Amino acid sequence: MELRLCALYPEQMNIYADRGNILLLQRRCEWRGIGFTYTAAGPGDGLDPSAHDFLYMGGGQDRDQKIVAADLLSTKREAVAEATADGAVLLAVCGGYQLLGHAYQLGDERIEGLGLADLETVREAGPRLIGNVEIEVDLGSGPRRLAGFENHGGRTYLGSDAVPLGRVIRGFGNNGGDGHEGVQRGSVIGTYLHGPLLPKNAWLADRLIQLALARREGAEPELEPLDDALEAAAHESAHEAAMRG
């Protein structure tokens, strides 16, 4: 087995410890004897929808996010849509999450997104939504908790065809009002949780590895258990930080 991961715009969308997420995926594959191939696709690069089973896009500054949005639409939109429709996993964090929707607001400008999920991000009066956060999610194996950190000025609203990734237990979530966090559409997941997300929630990394490998294996493989004492401690620390508010 081999996990073939492509990082979208790793030089531009990398301000929330996104390399830590990719490194954890690599290590958890290698510790189990699962092959891991890493590819990067930046501005101007094409994307082969059949070449990667896991796509990752992190967060960036507003200036970089605007550049990335334009390039996504011109060079990768159709390929990303084709890959995810065929079962490839896409994990999009913070700014990457905002780009999954129909559009997001940057100053007075409305920036078109990928349209992979029925959501839109707008700017409203009020402070940035910043702090430790915990949500409850169910990715097919029963309710589990994700803990992380959020820092976003945009408010994201899901449309009628969108399903939230989880229910906010502590923190703000998508917009600080409706109790929802993130979005899930098939193998596409968007979230504001970072800090980084996967080292604080190793179970999610394993679940995404399973989903990505299933694209070529035909079924979700059983993953060999690992000694996750340090990973459990990291999650507990993030959980306690969220509970303190």
Secondary structure by P-SEA (a helix, b strand, c coil): cbbbbbbcccccccccaaaaaaaaaaaaaaaacbbbbbbbbccccccccccccbbbbbbbcaaaaaaaaaaaacccaaaaaaaaaabbbbbbccccccccccbbbcccbbbbccccccbbbbbcccccccccbbbbbbccccbbbbbbbbbbcbbbbbcccccccccccccccccccccccbbbcccbbbbccccccccccaaaaaaaaaaaaacccccbbbbccccaaaaaaaaaaaaaaaaac
